[in-house]
Amino acid sequence: MEELEMVSFKVISASGAAKSLFMEAMQHARKRDFEKSEYCIKEGEKHRQQGHETHFELIQEEANGKSISITLLLAHAEDQLMAAETIKIMAEEIMENYKAISRLEKKIS
């Protein structure tokens, strides 16, 4: 397998793991289990960071003069990385919303 394909698969794998953990974080927040939710965000961020670092290595190689071919696989990897970043932002916002709802529910009861 070519180096670019391996790098692409590493980004896809790391991004997929991150997205799954961010989605799990939202599910835990819905159940008001904020400890598990925050844990999932932290673990997901580790995977997202791995994907980002792997992708950044490609950017550095290109900046140093190496020609990088944009393949459909690489485009997919970049899309997955961007999706993971977006889902993380959304998960953090949703967690904060559930925390606010939980505080309001406690005031009411």
PyMOL commands that set and color helices and strands:
alter all, ss='L'
color gray80, all
select helices_A, chain A and resi 3-30+34-63+72-108
alter helices_A, ss='H'
color red, helices_A
deselect
rebuild
show_as cartoon
